[in-house]
Amino acid sequence: MDIGDIAPDFTLADETGERRSLTGLLESGPVVLFFYPLAMSAGCTVEACHFRDVAAEFAALGATPVGISHDEVERQAEFAAKHSLGYPLLSDPDGEVSAAFDVKRKISVLQTKRKTFVIDTDRKVIGAVKSEVKMNAHADKALEILRDRAAA
């Protein structure tokens, strides 16, 4: 999955158990879909909390951050509640969506690579951010991509 590609539609349960589709999420504006390896881990917590801390900036641009990992719904709920995240966390326990976005690891305890996709309302990928170690880069770069989109 890269810039210019059309993101595949999918439906997964969020941290409350509600089924969410990409198409449904896009009804309110662009989606910043960030894949992360493991809820409650140190790096993923830093990344998720940074998305939370800049949520007002995403909202001002009409965009919604959405996290996704292989963690079960209950683990996503615990993660969201513990850190007051305030945005959807999707559970992809079988890794089907991770595979469709080419972020599923072949051999690793951490089943998902850390990568973010900025997806416009037509499901077109308008940006991608990949960094396994710069946790704040994902939200910051996504905001930059969305600001450029708004200015165009």
N, C-alpha and C positions, 0 to 999 in steps of 0.2 A: 504494500500500500504506500503510495507516494503522492506528492502534490499533483493535482489534476485528475487523479483517479476518483471514481465514484465509490463512496463507502458502501459496503453491503448493509442492507437493513438487517436488523436482528431484534430479538425480544429476549430479555433476561429479567430475573427478579432483582429488585433493589433491596436495600437494607431493611425495608419494612415488609418485604415479600410481594409487593406490588409488581406486576409485570410491566416493564417499560420497553418500548420499541424505539429505535433510533428515529424513525419517522415521526413518532409522537413527540419525542424530545425536541426535534427540530421545528415543531409547530410554533414555538415561542422565540425562535431565533437560532443563530449558530450554536453549535455544541463544541466544547473543548473536551474531547474524550482522552483522558489520560489513563494509560495502563500502568499498573504498579505491581511489583512482585508479591508483597506480603503485608496484609493489614497488621498494624500494631508494631511492625519493625521500626527501628530508629529512622532509617532513611525515608521510608514511606510515610512515616508520621510527619517528618519535616516537610516533605513535598505536599502532602494533603493539607497540612495546616497553612502552608503558604497560599495554596489555592483558596482556602477559607479566608485568609487575611486580605486578599485582594478581590474578594467576591463582589464588592461594590463597584469596582472598576470593570469587572466582567458585565455586571448588570447594566452599567451605564452604556455599554457597547451592545446591549441586547443579547449577550451570550450567557450560556450556562456551562459551568464545569461539571463533568460527570466522570467519576472514577470507576475503574473496572479492574478486577483481579480474579484469581481462581478461588478466592476465599468464599466459604459458605455464607449464606444470608445472615446467620446468627453472628458470625465473626464480623461481617460488614456493619451490622447494627451496633455491636459493641464498639467498634472503631469510630463510627459516626457519633455515637453518644459521648464517648469518652473525650472526644476532641471538639464537640459541637460544630461539626463540619458544615451542615446546612445545605448540602447539595447531594444528589443521588450517588450512591455507591452500588454498582452492579456486580452481581455474583456470576462468574463464568466458570463453574467448577469443572466442567469437562474440557475447557479450553477451546471450544469451537469458535467463539468470536475472536479469541486471541490468535488462533490459527488463520482465520479469515483476514485479519489485519497484519499477519506475518510478524507477530510479536511473541509467539509461543516458543519457548526454549525446547530444544530437542532432548537434552539430558541435563537436568539440574533440579535441585530441591526447590529453587525459586522458578516456578513454571512460566512466569511472564516476564518479558523484557520491559524495561522502563521506557515508554515512548508515548508521546502526546500527538494527537491529530486535531487540527482545527478544521471543523466540518461546516460548510455553509448550508443554508436551508435547502438547497437542491441536492444535498448529499455529496457535493464535490469537496474533495480535500483541498483546502487552500493553504495549509501549512502543516509542517511536521517538526517535532522537536525530539531529538534523541540524545540523552545523556544519562548514564548510569550513576554518575557521581555528583553532578551539579543539580541538587534537588530544586532550587528556586528557579533554575533556568526554564523549566517547563511552563510555569504560569507566566513568567516575565516575557518569554518569547511569544507565547500565545497572545498575550495582550498587545505586543508590538504588531503581530500579524493582523489582529482585529482592528487596531488603530489605523493601520495602512489601508485596510479594506474600507473603513469608514471615510477615510480621506479621499479615496479614489472616486 
